[in-house]
């Protein structure tokens, strides 16, 4: 059936107000968790199919929402385009003032921050923007703050004259040195690991739920307390001899990297999340959901050390890989074993029965 412009407008009318409000507040639209570049096309297909209008808000700095819908097989070369622009007065201040410069560094609006996370007031500035409806310059007074536990060289908070707050981050010239990244974000203090998946040669998926991020990252420190990891910057997705990244999903549709350790972390103060992957071949991938992904070579021995530390210090659950269990199956038949950290061999014994 042919999709018309009227159909799309009807879809927009039914969009949940929650999503519209989130777009207004963020300025850059709904934030979609990045898994990996190779999945972008797959994710895009899902987005178009599931939420044609809403997800196209993402990344629209000019406040436009463009929706393109392909026609049916008979009209494959036909395309419908709808352009919708949110009224200027309905945007939050950080959506209007998407960037500003402080000490000759450009900061980009990322989202709301609670006032409890503000640290020192650094200065008061006059911010400028252009009203896209009138094409005229607008200004506002704003107080600039550092954020507790974060480096002000990369993260700042802004308090606008209407009392609203937002945090901004640096995206240009971001460091690739892992020690610098960890210390700028103060990951050991600000981040909390949500889940860790282990799919390294077990024949099953091991899930850890009580992982201390400081303890995990300590394994990457040298004797001088420096977080050591050799950056890989060869300008390509995959280095020579490197195993390509492949993803699988759990029964709950959570992504994990095949033949690797996948750690998901949250930084609640910024409302953000990220991932760290340790592959069996010794590669580490860091994705902080801040606009960049870094790749490092830490060696397979270090990954083995990380896996050993997880098994010895964290509680975990073992499940069959990619198991498809019907809803009417007795839970006792799902081959799931909860294991206490003081008895790490229990799961292996049960699977050998």
C-alpha positions in Angstrom: 0.0 0.0 0.0 1.3 3.4 -0.9 2.3 5.7 2.0 1.0 9.2 1.6 1.9 12.5 3.3 -1.5 12.4 5.1 -0.5 9.0 6.6 2.7 10.5 8.0 0.9 13.5 9.5 -1.5 11.2 11.2 1.4 9.3 12.6 2.9 12.5 13.9 -0.3 13.4 15.6 -0.2 10.2 17.5 3.4 10.6 18.7 3.7 10.4 22.5 4.1 13.8 24.1 7.0 12.4 26.2 9.1 12.1 23.1 8.2 15.6 21.8 9.1 17.1 25.2 12.4 15.2 25.3 13.3 16.6 21.9 12.5 20.1 23.1 14.6 19.8 26.2 17.6 18.2 24.6 17.9 20.2 21.4 19.6 17.3 19.7 16.6 15.1 20.0 16.1 11.6 21.5 19.5 10.0 22.3 19.8 6.5 20.8 22.3 4.3 22.5 25.2 3.6 20.1 26.2 -0.1 19.9 28.6 0.0 17.0 28.9 1.6 13.6 28.3 -1.6 11.7 24.8 -1.8 13.3 23.8 1.7 12.2 22.0 0.4 9.1 20.2 -2.3 11.0 19.1 0.2 13.7 17.9 2.6 11.1 15.6 0.1 9.6 14.1 -0.6 13.0 13.7 3.0 13.7 11.9 3.7 10.5 9.6 0.7 10.9 8.8 1.3 14.6 8.7 5.1 14.9 8.8 6.8 11.6 8.4 10.3 12.9 9.9 10.4 16.3 13.4 9.1 15.9 14.2 11.4 13.0 14.5 14.2 15.5 18.0 13.0 16.4 20.8 15.2 15.4 18.7 17.9 13.7 20.6 21.1 14.8 18.4 23.2 12.5 15.3 22.0 14.4 13.9 20.4 11.2 12.4 16.9 11.3 12.6 15.3 7.8 10.7 12.0 7.2 11.3 10.0 4.0 9.2 7.1 3.3 9.8 4.8 0.3 6.9 3.8 -1.9 5.8 0.3 -2.7 7.4 -2.0 -5.3 5.2 -0.5 -8.1 6.4 3.0 -7.2 9.9 2.2 -5.9 11.3 5.4 -7.3 8.8 7.6 -5.5 9.6 9.2 -2.1 7.5 11.2 0.2 9.2 13.9 2.3 7.6 15.7 5.2 9.3 18.6 7.0 8.2 19.8 10.4 9.7 22.5 12.5 9.0 22.9 16.2 8.1 26.5 17.2 11.1 28.4 18.5 9.4 29.4 21.7 8.8 25.8 22.6 12.5 24.9 22.8 14.4 24.9 26.1 17.2 27.3 26.5 19.9 24.7 25.9 18.2 23.7 22.7 18.3 27.3 21.5 21.9 27.9 22.7 23.4 24.6 21.4 27.0 25.7 21.6 29.2 28.3 23.3 32.9 29.0 23.7 34.8 29.1 27.0 38.6 29.7 27.0 38.6 29.3 23.2 37.0 25.8 23.4 33.6 25.0 22.0 31.2 23.2 24.2 28.1 21.4 22.8 24.7 21.0 24.6 24.1 17.5 25.8 21.1 17.6 28.2 19.8 18.4 31.7 22.0 18.3 34.8 20.7 18.5 38.4 21.8 21.5 40.4 23.2 19.2 43.1 26.0 18.3 40.7 27.1 21.9 40.2 30.5 22.8 41.6 32.2 26.2 41.3 30.8 29.1 39.4 33.5 30.0 36.8 32.0 33.1 35.1 28.9 34.8 33.7 28.7 35.0 29.9 26.4 36.4 27.3 25.5 33.6 24.9 24.4 34.2 21.4 22.2 32.3 19.0 20.0 32.9 15.9 16.2 32.6 16.0 15.5 30.5 12.9 11.9 31.9 12.7 13.0 35.6 12.6 16.6 35.1 11.4 17.6 37.6 14.1 20.3 37.3 16.7 19.2 36.6 20.3 21.3 36.8 23.5 21.0 35.6 27.1 23.0 35.8 30.3 24.2 32.5 31.6 26.3 31.4 34.6 29.0 28.9 33.8 29.8 26.2 36.4 32.2 23.3 36.7 30.6 19.9 37.4 31.5 17.9 40.5 34.2 15.2 39.8 34.4 16.1 36.1 37.2 17.9 34.3 36.1 21.4 33.3 38.3 21.2 30.3 35.7 18.9 28.8 32.5 19.3 30.8 30.7 22.4 32.0 27.2 23.2 33.3 25.2 26.3 32.3 22.5 28.0 34.4 20.4 30.2 32.2 18.6 33.3 33.2 15.3 31.4 33.3 16.7 29.1 36.0 17.1 26.0 33.8 20.3 24.0 33.8 22.2 21.9 31.2 25.5 20.3 30.8 27.8 20.7 27.8 30.7 18.6 26.5 33.7 19.0 24.2 33.7 17.0 20.9 36.5 18.6 19.0 40.0 17.3 19.7 38.8 14.8 22.2 41.7 12.8 23.7 42.3 9.2 22.6 44.7 8.5 25.5 42.7 6.1 27.8 44.3 7.5 31.0 43.1 11.0 30.0 39.6 9.8 29.2 39.1 7.9 32.4 40.4 10.8 34.5 38.5 13.6 32.7 35.3 11.6 33.2 36.5 10.4 36.6 34.9 7.0 35.7 36.0 5.3 38.9 33.9 7.7 40.9 31.1 8.9 38.5 30.2 5.7 36.7 28.4 2.6 37.8 28.5 -0.7 35.8 25.0 -1.9 35.0 25.8 -5.3 33.5 28.8 -7.3 32.3 28.4 -10.1 29.8 31.1 -12.7 29.2 31.0 -14.8 26.0 34.7 -15.9 25.9 34.9 -19.6 25.1 32.4 -20.8 27.7 29.8 -22.2 25.4 27.3 -20.2 27.4 26.7 -16.6 28.3 27.9 -15.5 31.8 26.3 -12.4 33.3 27.8 -10.4 36.2 25.6 -8.0 38.1 27.7 -6.6 40.9 30.8 -5.3 39.2 32.8 -2.5 40.7 34.0 -0.3 37.9 37.0 1.0 39.9 38.1 -2.6 40.6 37.7 -3.5 36.9 39.6 -0.4 35.6 42.4 -0.9 38.2 43.4 -4.0 36.2 44.5 -1.6 33.4 46.8 0.5 35.7 50.5 0.2 35.7 52.8 0.5 38.7 52.6 4.3 38.5 48.8 4.4 38.6 48.4 5.2 34.9 45.6 3.5 32.9 47.6 1.9 30.2 46.1 0.9 26.8 47.7 1.3 23.5 45.5 3.4 21.1 44.9 1.8 17.7 44.5 4.5 15.1 44.9 3.0 11.6 42.0 4.8 10.0 40.0 1.7 9.5 37.2 -0.2 11.2 39.3 -3.3 11.6 43.1 -3.7 11.9 45.0 -6.3 10.0 44.7 -9.6 11.8 41.9 -8.3 14.1 38.7 -10.3 14.5 35.7 -8.3 13.4 33.2 -7.4 16.0 30.0 -9.5 16.0 27.0 -9.0 18.2 24.4 -11.3 19.6 21.4 -10.7 21.8 20.1 -12.2 25.1 16.6 -13.4 25.5 15.8 -9.9 26.9 17.1 -8.4 23.7 20.3 -7.0 25.3 23.3 -6.7 23.0 26.6 -8.3 23.8 29.8 -8.8 21.8 30.4 -12.4 20.7 33.6 -14.0 22.0 34.3 -11.0 24.2 33.5 -9.3 27.6 30.9 -6.5 27.3 30.5 -4.0 30.1 27.7 -1.5 30.2 28.1 1.5 32.5 25.9 4.5 33.5 26.9 8.0 34.6 23.6 9.1 36.3 24.7 12.7 37.0 24.8 13.2 33.2 22.0 10.9 32.2 24.3 9.0 29.9 25.6 5.4 29.4 28.5 3.8 27.6 30.1 0.5 26.8 33.5 -1.2 27.1 34.3 -4.3 25.1 37.3 -6.6 25.8 37.7 -9.1 22.9 39.4 -12.5 23.2 42.1 -11.4 20.9 43.2 -8.6 23.2 41.4 -5.5 21.8 39.5 -3.0 24.0 36.8 -0.7 22.6 35.5 2.3 24.7 32.3 4.0 23.7 31.3 6.8 26.1 28.2 7.9 24.1 29.8 11.3 23.9 30.4 11.3 20.2 33.4 9.1 19.8 34.6 5.5 20.1 38.2 4.6 20.9 40.0 1.3 20.1 43.0 0.0 22.1 45.2 -3.0 22.1 45.7 -4.4 25.6 46.8 -7.9 24.8 45.0 -11.2 25.3 46.8 -11.9 28.6 45.2 -8.8 30.1 41.7 -9.8 28.9 42.3 -13.3 30.5 43.2 -11.4 33.7 40.0 -9.4 33.5 37.9 -12.5 33.0 39.6 -14.2 36.0 39.0 -11.2 38.2 35.3 -11.1 37.3 34.9 -14.8 38.1 36.7 -14.6 41.4 35.2 -11.3 42.7 31.7 -11.0 41.2 28.4 -12.9 41.4 27.3 -14.2 38.1 24.6 -16.1 36.3 25.1 -18.6 33.4 22.6 -19.1 30.6 22.5 -20.9 27.4 23.7 -18.8 24.5 20.9 -17.5 22.2 18.4 -19.9 23.9 14.8 -19.6 22.7 12.6 -20.5 25.6 8.8 -20.6 25.2 6.7 -18.7 27.7 5.0 -21.9 28.8 8.2 -23.7 29.7 8.8 -24.3 33.4 11.5 -21.9 34.7 13.4 -24.8 36.2 14.0 -26.1 32.6 15.7 -22.9 31.4 19.2 -24.1 32.3 19.9 -21.0 34.3 22.3 -21.2 37.3 22.7 -18.5 39.8 26.2 -18.7 41.3 27.6 -17.1 44.4 31.1 -15.6 44.2 32.4 -18.0 46.8 31.5 -21.0 44.6 32.5 -20.1 41.1 32.7 -23.7 39.8 29.0 -24.6 40.6 27.7 -23.6 37.1 30.3 -25.8 35.3 29.4 -28.8 37.5 25.7 -28.4 36.8 26.2 -28.1 33.0 28.3 -31.3 33.1 25.6 -33.4 34.6 
